[in-house]
Amino acid sequence: MEPTNNTAERAIRPGVLWRKGSFGTQSAEGSRFVESMMTVVATLKQQQRSVLEYLTAACEAALRGEEPPSLLPASDRKSKAAA
């Protein structure tokens, strides 16, 4: 285990930079949207998955009234489907 929290600090850095560059949000709903999007982006990057492909699939699913694609890693999705 690292003696510092550099990993955690690196994980939140994009959010801090976004907030400083955009002056934050104007509403609680806007804050929840940014919070969700940053979580999705960080999760996909950790899994080395394409953010654009995921968001495109999520928008297409919403337009069709279907379930959104999973954020779970492929191995977790396979084991969950088998159960």
Biopython code that builds the backbone (N, CA, C, O; Angstrom):
import numpy as np
from Bio.PDB.StructureBuilder import StructureBuilder

atoms = [
    (1, "MET", "N", (0.843, -1.180, 0.000)),
    (1, "MET", "CA", (0.000, 0.000, 0.000)),
    (1, "MET", "C", (0.889, 1.244, 0.000)),
    (1, "MET", "O", (1.896, 1.315, 0.705)),
    (2, "GLU", "N", (0.489, 2.207, -0.802)),
    (2, "GLU", "CA", (1.246, 3.448, -0.894)),
    (2, "GLU", "C", (1.093, 4.261, 0.389)),
    (2, "GLU", "O", (0.015, 4.258, 0.983)),
    (3, "PRO", "N", (2.138, 4.953, 0.830)),
    (3, "PRO", "CA", (2.037, 5.755, 2.051)),
    (3, "PRO", "C", (1.255, 7.055, 1.853)),
    (3, "PRO", "O", (0.921, 7.728, 2.828)),
    (4, "THR", "N", (0.963, 7.408, 0.615)),
    (4, "THR", "CA", (0.198, 8.639, 0.344)),
    (4, "THR", "C", (-1.083, 8.277, -0.389)),
    (4, "THR", "O", (-1.282, 7.134, -0.801)),
    (5, "ASN", "N", (-1.941, 9.264, -0.541)),
    (5, "ASN", "CA", (-3.197, 9.034, -1.262)),
    (5, "ASN", "C", (-3.130, 9.592, -2.680)),
    (5, "ASN", "O", (-4.130, 10.090, -3.197)),
    (6, "ASN", "N", (-1.960, 9.513, -3.314)),
    (6, "ASN", "CA", (-1.792, 10.037, -4.669)),
    (6, "ASN", "C", (-2.746, 9.396, -5.661)),
    (6, "ASN", "O", (-3.210, 10.068, -6.582)),
    (7, "THR", "N", (-3.050, 8.120, -5.500)),
    (7, "THR", "CA", (-3.969, 7.447, -6.416)),
    (7, "THR", "C", (-5.350, 8.089, -6.336)),
    (7, "THR", "O", (-5.977, 8.357, -7.361)),
    (8, "ALA", "N", (-5.816, 8.333, -5.124)),
    (8, "ALA", "CA", (-7.126, 8.976, -4.940)),
    (8, "ALA", "C", (-7.109, 10.402, -5.483)),
    (8, "ALA", "O", (-8.068, 10.841, -6.119)),
    (9, "GLU", "N", (-6.029, 11.113, -5.233)),
    (9, "GLU", "CA", (-5.936, 12.487, -5.727)),
    (9, "GLU", "C", (-5.933, 12.524, -7.248)),
    (9, "GLU", "O", (-6.555, 13.400, -7.849)),
    (10, "ARG", "N", (-5.234, 11.573, -7.878)),
    (10, "ARG", "CA", (-5.218, 11.519, -9.337)),
    (10, "ARG", "C", (-6.600, 11.182, -9.891)),
    (10, "ARG", "O", (-6.967, 11.644, -10.972)),
    (11, "ALA", "N", (-7.357, 10.391, -9.163)),
    (11, "ALA", "CA", (-8.692, 9.995, -9.626)),
    (11, "ALA", "C", (-9.665, 11.170, -9.631)),
    (11, "ALA", "O", (-10.523, 11.248, -10.510)),
    (12, "ILE", "N", (-9.553, 12.084, -8.669)),
    (12, "ILE", "CA", (-10.499, 13.204, -8.608)),
    (12, "ILE", "C", (-10.014, 14.441, -9.361)),
    (12, "ILE", "O", (-10.764, 15.400, -9.537)),
    (13, "ARG", "N", (-8.762, 14.414, -9.803)),
    (13, "ARG", "CA", (-8.194, 15.584, -10.489)),
    (13, "ARG", "C", (-9.005, 16.052, -11.700)),
    (13, "ARG", "O", (-9.208, 17.258, -11.834)),
    (14, "PRO", "N", (-9.484, 15.170, -12.594)),
    (14, "PRO", "CA", (-10.279, 15.662, -13.728)),
    (14, "PRO", "C", (-11.529, 16.429, -13.295)),
    (14, "PRO", "O", (-11.904, 17.416, -13.929)),
    (15, "GLY", "N", (-12.164, 15.984, -12.233)),
    (15, "GLY", "CA", (-13.342, 16.689, -11.730)),
    (15, "GLY", "C", (-13.006, 18.069, -11.197)),
    (15, "GLY", "O", (-13.752, 19.024, -11.415)),
    (16, "VAL", "N", (-11.893, 18.174, -10.504)),
    (16, "VAL", "CA", (-11.461, 19.465, -9.973)),
    (16, "VAL", "C", (-11.133, 20.422, -11.121)),
    (16, "VAL", "O", (-11.524, 21.588, -11.097)),
    (17, "LEU", "N", (-10.417, 19.921, -12.117)),
    (17, "LEU", "CA", (-10.082, 20.771, -13.270)),
    (17, "LEU", "C", (-11.331, 21.205, -14.017)),
    (17, "LEU", "O", (-11.424, 22.355, -14.447)),
    (18, "TRP", "N", (-12.299, 20.299, -14.180)),
    (18, "TRP", "CA", (-13.541, 20.660, -14.864)),
    (18, "TRP", "C", (-14.274, 21.760, -14.088)),
    (18, "TRP", "O", (-14.723, 22.748, -14.670)),
    (19, "ARG", "N", (-14.388, 21.577, -12.766)),
    (19, "ARG", "CA", (-15.109, 22.545, -11.936)),
    (19, "ARG", "C", (-14.459, 23.915, -12.011)),
    (19, "ARG", "O", (-15.152, 24.925, -12.131)),
    (20, "LYS", "N", (-13.132, 23.960, -11.942)),
    (20, "LYS", "CA", (-12.439, 25.248, -11.988)),
    (20, "LYS", "C", (-12.568, 25.911, -13.357)),
    (20, "LYS", "O", (-12.688, 27.133, -13.444)),
    (21, "GLY", "N", (-12.546, 25.123, -14.415)),
    (21, "GLY", "CA", (-12.627, 25.678, -15.760)),
    (21, "GLY", "C", (-14.021, 26.085, -16.182)),
    (21, "GLY", "O", (-14.180, 26.951, -17.043)),
    (22, "SER", "N", (-15.042, 25.470, -15.586)),
    (22, "SER", "CA", (-16.417, 25.740, -16.011)),
    (22, "SER", "C", (-17.219, 26.518, -14.984)),
    (22, "SER", "O", (-18.369, 26.874, -15.244)),
    (23, "PHE", "N", (-16.637, 26.791, -13.819)),
    (23, "PHE", "CA", (-17.310, 27.488, -12.723)),
    (23, "PHE", "C", (-18.470, 26.685, -12.139)),
    (23, "PHE", "O", (-19.422, 27.261, -11.613)),
    (24, "GLY", "N", (-18.395, 25.372, -12.229)),
    (24, "GLY", "CA", (-19.389, 24.515, -11.589)),
    (24, "GLY", "C", (-20.707, 24.443, -12.321)),
    (24, "GLY", "O", (-20.774, 24.672, -13.529)),
    (25, "THR", "N", (-21.766, 24.121, -11.579)),
    (25, "THR", "CA", (-23.103, 24.006, -12.158)),
    (25, "THR", "C", (-24.032, 25.015, -11.508)),
    (25, "THR", "O", (-23.682, 25.643, -10.509)),
    (26, "GLN", "N", (-25.220, 25.166, -12.082)),
    (26, "GLN", "CA", (-26.188, 26.132, -11.576)),
    (26, "GLN", "C", (-27.318, 25.501, -10.775)),
    (26, "GLN", "O", (-28.150, 26.213, -10.214)),
    (27, "SER", "N", (-27.358, 24.170, -10.716)),
    (27, "SER", "CA", (-28.464, 23.502, -10.021)),
    (27, "SER", "C", (-28.006, 22.173, -9.441)),
    (27, "SER", "O", (-26.952, 21.643, -9.793)),
    (28, "ALA", "N", (-28.835, 21.655, -8.539)),
    (28, "ALA", "CA", (-28.553, 20.341, -7.963)),
    (28, "ALA", "C", (-28.616, 19.267, -9.044)),
    (28, "ALA", "O", (-27.824, 18.324, -9.030)),
    (29, "GLU", "N", (-29.559, 19.405, -9.985)),
    (29, "GLU", "CA", (-29.677, 18.439, -11.082)),
    (29, "GLU", "C", (-28.425, 18.459, -11.954)),
    (29, "GLU", "O", (-27.947, 17.410, -12.386)),
    (30, "GLY", "N", (-27.900, 19.639, -12.208)),
    (30, "GLY", "CA", (-26.675, 19.761, -12.990)),
    (30, "GLY", "C", (-25.498, 19.115, -12.281)),
    (30, "GLY", "O", (-24.661, 18.466, -12.908)),
    (31, "SER", "N", (-25.441, 19.296, -10.970)),
    (31, "SER", "CA", (-24.377, 18.677, -10.180)),
    (31, "SER", "C", (-24.473, 17.160, -10.230)),
    (31, "SER", "O", (-23.456, 16.478, -10.354)),
    (32, "ARG", "N", (-25.703, 16.616, -10.134)),
    (32, "ARG", "CA", (-25.888, 15.158, -10.210)),
    (32, "ARG", "C", (-25.489, 14.633, -11.584)),
    (32, "ARG", "O", (-24.903, 13.556, -11.690)),
    (33, "PHE", "N", (-25.809, 15.398, -12.654)),
    (33, "PHE", "CA", (-25.437, 14.980, -14.004)),
    (33, "PHE", "C", (-23.918, 14.902, -14.141)),
    (33, "PHE", "O", (-23.386, 13.907, -14.632)),
    (34, "VAL", "N", (-23.227, 15.946, -13.708)),
    (34, "VAL", "CA", (-21.765, 15.971, -13.804)),
    (34, "VAL", "C", (-21.171, 14.843, -12.968)),
    (34, "VAL", "O", (-20.240, 14.165, -13.401)),
    (35, "GLU", "N", (-21.708, 14.648, -11.782)),
    (35, "GLU", "CA", (-21.234, 13.578, -10.903)),
    (35, "GLU", "C", (-21.371, 12.214, -11.588)),
    (35, "GLU", "O", (-20.448, 11.400, -11.557)),
    (36, "SER", "N", (-22.520, 11.978, -12.200)),
    (36, "SER", "CA", (-22.764, 10.703, -12.888)),
    (36, "SER", "C", (-21.845, 10.533, -14.088)),
    (36, "SER", "O", (-21.268, 9.463, -14.281)),
    (37, "MET", "N", (-21.704, 11.575, -14.890)),
    (37, "MET", "CA", (-20.869, 11.479, -16.087)),
    (37, "MET", "C", (-19.402, 11.245, -15.725)),
    (37, "MET", "O", (-18.713, 10.460, -16.377)),
    (38, "MET", "N", (-18.934, 11.925, -14.691)),
    (38, "MET", "CA", (-17.536, 11.734, -14.290)),
    (38, "MET", "C", (-17.314, 10.312, -13.767)),
    (38, "MET", "O", (-16.253, 9.729, -13.990)),
    (39, "THR", "N", (-18.299, 9.760, -13.080)),
    (39, "THR", "CA", (-18.208, 8.388, -12.596)),
    (39, "THR", "C", (-18.161, 7.414, -13.764)),
    (39, "THR", "O", (-17.350, 6.488, -13.779)),
    (40, "VAL", "N", (-19.037, 7.629, -14.743)),
    (40, "VAL", "CA", (-19.073, 6.761, -15.922)),
    (40, "VAL", "C", (-17.738, 6.819, -16.661)),
    (40, "VAL", "O", (-17.175, 5.781, -17.010)),
    (41, "VAL", "N", (-17.240, 8.010, -16.896)),
    (41, "VAL", "CA", (-15.981, 8.172, -17.636)),
    (41, "VAL", "C", (-14.823, 7.506, -16.890)),
    (41, "VAL", "O", (-14.021, 6.795, -17.496)),
    (42, "ALA", "N", (-14.734, 7.733, -15.582)),
    (42, "ALA", "CA", (-13.640, 7.135, -14.801)),
    (42, "ALA", "C", (-13.731, 5.608, -14.806)),
    (42, "ALA", "O", (-12.716, 4.920, -14.919)),
    (43, "THR", "N", (-14.953, 5.084, -14.682)),
    (43, "THR", "CA", (-15.149, 3.636, -14.678)),
    (43, "THR", "C", (-14.732, 3.029, -16.009)),
    (43, "THR", "O", (-14.021, 2.024, -16.043)),
    (44, "LEU", "N", (-15.173, 3.637, -17.104)),
    (44, "LEU", "CA", (-14.843, 3.111, -18.431)),
    (44, "LEU", "C", (-13.349, 3.197, -18.710)),
    (44, "LEU", "O", (-12.776, 2.284, -19.306)),
    (45, "LYS", "N", (-12.717, 4.281, -18.287)),
    (45, "LYS", "CA", (-11.276, 4.414, -18.509)),
    (45, "LYS", "C", (-10.503, 3.361, -17.725)),
    (45, "LYS", "O", (-9.513, 2.827, -18.225)),
    (46, "GLN", "N", (-10.941, 3.051, -16.500)),
    (46, "GLN", "CA", (-10.279, 2.010, -15.711)),
    (46, "GLN", "C", (-10.391, 0.652, -16.397)),
    (46, "GLN", "O", (-9.491, -0.181, -16.292)),
    (47, "GLN", "N", (-11.501, 0.438, -17.098)),
    (47, "GLN", "CA", (-11.728, -0.831, -17.798)),
    (47, "GLN", "C", (-11.184, -0.801, -19.219)),
    (47, "GLN", "O", (-11.316, -1.780, -19.955)),
    (48, "GLN", "N", (-10.573, 0.311, -19.612)),
    (48, "GLN", "CA", (-10.039, 0.513, -20.958)),
    (48, "GLN", "C", (-11.112, 0.296, -22.018)),
    (48, "GLN", "O", (-10.876, -0.348, -23.040)),
    (49, "ARG", "N", (-12.307, 0.850, -21.751)),
    (49, "ARG", "CA", (-13.420, 0.789, -22.696)),
    (49, "ARG", "C", (-13.630, 2.179, -23.280)),
    (49, "ARG", "O", (-13.252, 3.177, -22.666)),
    (50, "SER", "N", (-14.229, 2.247, -24.456)),
    (50, "SER", "CA", (-14.466, 3.508, -25.141)),
    (50, "SER", "C", (-15.643, 4.260, -24.515)),
    (50, "SER", "O", (-16.752, 3.734, -24.417)),
    (51, "VAL", "N", (-15.382, 5.485, -24.100)),
    (51, "VAL", "CA", (-16.437, 6.320, -23.526)),
    (51, "VAL", "C", (-17.463, 6.669, -24.602)),
    (51, "VAL", "O", (-18.668, 6.620, -24.354)),
    (52, "LEU", "N", (-16.989, 7.019, -25.786)),
    (52, "LEU", "CA", (-17.892, 7.392, -26.868)),
    (52, "LEU", "C", (-18.805, 6.228, -27.256)),
    (52, "LEU", "O", (-20.005, 6.425, -27.451)),
    (53, "GLU", "N", (-18.258, 5.035, -27.368)),
    (53, "GLU", "CA", (-19.078, 3.873, -27.717)),
    (53, "GLU", "C", (-20.134, 3.606, -26.646)),
    (53, "GLU", "O", (-21.284, 3.304, -26.965)),
    (54, "TYR", "N", (-19.741, 3.718, -25.373)),
    (54, "TYR", "CA", (-20.694, 3.476, -24.288)),
    (54, "TYR", "C", (-21.815, 4.516, -24.312)),
    (54, "TYR", "O", (-22.991, 4.163, -24.228)),
    (55, "LEU", "N", (-21.452, 5.799, -24.428)),
    (55, "LEU", "CA", (-22.474, 6.856, -24.409)),
    (55, "LEU", "C", (-23.395, 6.759, -25.625)),
    (55, "LEU", "O", (-24.592, 7.024, -25.520)),
    (56, "THR", "N", (-22.841, 6.382, -26.777)),
    (56, "THR", "CA", (-23.667, 6.190, -27.970)),
    (56, "THR", "C", (-24.666, 5.064, -27.741)),
    (56, "THR", "O", (-25.848, 5.201, -28.054)),
    (57, "ALA", "N", (-24.185, 3.945, -27.190)),
    (57, "ALA", "CA", (-25.071, 2.806, -26.909)),
    (57, "ALA", "C", (-26.115, 3.172, -25.863)),
    (57, "ALA", "O", (-27.263, 2.738, -25.965)),
    (58, "ALA", "N", (-25.740, 3.964, -24.855)),
    (58, "ALA", "CA", (-26.692, 4.375, -23.818)),
    (58, "ALA", "C", (-27.784, 5.273, -24.397)),
    (58, "ALA", "O", (-28.957, 5.120, -24.056)),
    (59, "CYS", "N", (-27.408, 6.202, -25.264)),
    (59, "CYS", "CA", (-28.394, 7.096, -25.893)),
    (59, "CYS", "C", (-29.324, 6.316, -26.813)),
    (59, "CYS", "O", (-30.534, 6.546, -26.817)),
    (60, "GLU", "N", (-28.767, 5.399, -27.588)),
    (60, "GLU", "CA", (-29.599, 4.582, -28.482)),
    (60, "GLU", "C", (-30.572, 3.719, -27.681)),
    (60, "GLU", "O", (-31.730, 3.571, -28.071)),
    (61, "ALA", "N", (-30.115, 3.151, -26.571)),
    (61, "ALA", "CA", (-30.997, 2.342, -25.722)),
    (61, "ALA", "C", (-32.108, 3.192, -25.131)),
    (61, "ALA", "O", (-33.251, 2.741, -25.052)),
    (62, "ALA", "N", (-31.797, 4.405, -24.717)),
    (62, "ALA", "CA", (-32.810, 5.301, -24.150)),
    (62, "ALA", "C", (-33.860, 5.663, -25.198)),
    (62, "ALA", "O", (-35.052, 5.719, -24.896)),
    (63, "LEU", "N", (-33.419, 5.907, -26.418)),
    (63, "LEU", "CA", (-34.363, 6.243, -27.483)),
    (63, "LEU", "C", (-35.300, 5.088, -27.813)),
    (63, "LEU", "O", (-36.450, 5.302, -28.198)),
    (64, "ARG", "N", (-34.801, 3.860, -27.661)),
    (64, "ARG", "CA", (-35.613, 2.669, -27.936)),
    (64, "ARG", "C", (-36.404, 2.205, -26.721)),
    (64, "ARG", "O", (-37.209, 1.280, -26.826)),
    (65, "GLY", "N", (-36.185, 2.841, -25.559)),
    (65, "GLY", "CA", (-36.859, 2.428, -24.339)),
    (65, "GLY", "C", (-36.292, 1.154, -23.748)),
    (65, "GLY", "O", (-36.995, 0.431, -23.042)),
    (66, "GLU", "N", (-35.027, 0.870, -24.026)),
    (66, "GLU", "CA", (-34.365, -0.340, -23.544)),
    (66, "GLU", "C", (-33.497, -0.024, -22.329)),
    (66, "GLU", "O", (-33.287, 1.137, -21.978)),
    (67, "GLU", "N", (-33.000, -1.084, -21.698)),
    (67, "GLU", "CA", (-32.074, -0.934, -20.576)),
    (67, "GLU", "C", (-30.753, -0.359, -21.082)),
    (67, "GLU", "O", (-30.322, -0.681, -22.189)),
    (68, "PRO", "N", (-30.110, 0.487, -20.283)),
    (68, "PRO", "CA", (-28.803, 1.006, -20.705)),
    (68, "PRO", "C", (-27.743, -0.084, -20.646)),
    (68, "PRO", "O", (-27.922, -1.078, -19.943)),
    (69, "PRO", "N", (-26.644, 0.086, -21.371)),
    (69, "PRO", "CA", (-25.559, -0.907, -21.307)),
    (69, "PRO", "C", (-24.960, -0.931, -19.903)),
    (69, "PRO", "O", (-25.030, 0.057, -19.171)),
    (70, "SER", "N", (-24.383, -2.043, -19.545)),
    (70, "SER", "CA", (-23.810, -2.224, -18.210)),
    (70, "SER", "C", (-22.452, -1.547, -18.093)),
    (70, "SER", "O", (-21.677, -1.493, -19.048)),
    (71, "LEU", "N", (-22.186, -1.033, -16.902)),
    (71, "LEU", "CA", (-20.859, -0.496, -16.597)),
    (71, "LEU", "C", (-19.959, -1.553, -15.969)),
    (71, "LEU", "O", (-18.776, -1.309, -15.733)),
    (72, "LEU", "N", (-20.528, -2.735, -15.698)),
    (72, "LEU", "CA", (-19.733, -3.809, -15.112)),
    (72, "LEU", "C", (-18.694, -4.299, -16.114)),
    (72, "LEU", "O", (-18.945, -4.301, -17.319)),
    (73, "PRO", "N", (-17.530, -4.715, -15.623)),
    (73, "PRO", "CA", (-16.540, -5.304, -16.529)),
    (73, "PRO", "C", (-17.114, -6.547, -17.203)),
    (73, "PRO", "O", (-18.016, -7.186, -16.663)),
    (74, "ALA", "N", (-16.600, -6.886, -18.368)),
    (74, "ALA", "CA", (-17.107, -8.017, -19.150)),
    (74, "ALA", "C", (-17.128, -9.302, -18.328)),
    (74, "ALA", "O", (-18.082, -10.074, -18.430)),
    (75, "SER", "N", (-16.102, -9.549, -17.518)),
    (75, "SER", "CA", (-16.058, -10.789, -16.728)),
    (75, "SER", "C", (-17.193, -10.837, -15.714)),
    (75, "SER", "O", (-17.758, -11.906, -15.483)),
    (76, "ASP", "N", (-17.542, -9.703, -15.099)),
    (76, "ASP", "CA", (-18.646, -9.654, -14.139)),
    (76, "ASP", "C", (-19.992, -9.825, -14.832)),
    (76, "ASP", "O", (-20.904, -10.444, -14.286)),
    (77, "ARG", "N", (-20.111, -9.272, -16.039)),
    (77, "ARG", "CA", (-21.367, -9.410, -16.779)),
    (77, "ARG", "C", (-21.606, -10.857, -17.147)),
    (77, "ARG", "O", (-22.735, -11.339, -17.055)),
    (78, "LYS", "N", (-20.555, -11.566, -17.567)),
    (78, "LYS", "CA", (-20.685, -12.962, -17.965)),
    (78, "LYS", "C", (-21.080, -13.840, -16.781)),
    (78, "LYS", "O", (-21.950, -14.701, -16.909)),
    (79, "SER", "N", (-20.441, -13.624, -15.625)),
    (79, "SER", "CA", (-20.743, -14.446, -14.455)),
    (79, "SER", "C", (-22.136, -14.135, -13.919)),
    (79, "SER", "O", (-22.812, -15.027, -13.406)),
    (80, "LYS", "N", (-22.575, -12.877, -14.032)),
    (80, "LYS", "CA", (-23.923, -12.493, -13.585)),
    (80, "LYS", "C", (-24.981, -13.096, -14.498)),
    (80, "LYS", "O", (-26.034, -13.520, -14.023)),
    (81, "ALA", "N", (-24.717, -13.142, -15.804)),
    (81, "ALA", "CA", (-25.666, -13.707, -16.759)),
    (81, "ALA", "C", (-25.794, -15.215, -16.575)),
    (81, "ALA", "O", (-26.869, -15.772, -16.796)),
    (82, "ALA", "N", (-24.726, -15.876, -16.180)),
    (82, "ALA", "CA", (-24.745, -17.324, -15.999)),
    (82, "ALA", "C", (-25.512, -17.722, -14.750)),
    (82, "ALA", "O", (-26.007, -18.846, -14.660)),
    (83, "ALA", "N", (-25.615, -16.817, -13.785)),
    (83, "ALA", "CA", (-26.287, -17.144, -12.512)),
    (83, "ALA", "C", (-27.786, -17.146, -12.614)),
    (83, "ALA", "O", (-28.471, -17.403, -11.624)),
]
sb = StructureBuilder()
sb.init_structure("model")
sb.init_model(0)
sb.init_chain("A")
sb.init_seg("    ")
for serial, (resi, resn, name, xyz) in enumerate(atoms, 1):
    if name == "N":
        sb.init_residue(resn, " ", resi, " ")
    sb.init_atom(name, np.array(xyz, "f"), 0.0, 1.0, " ", f" {name:<3s}", serial, name[0])
structure = sb.get_structure()
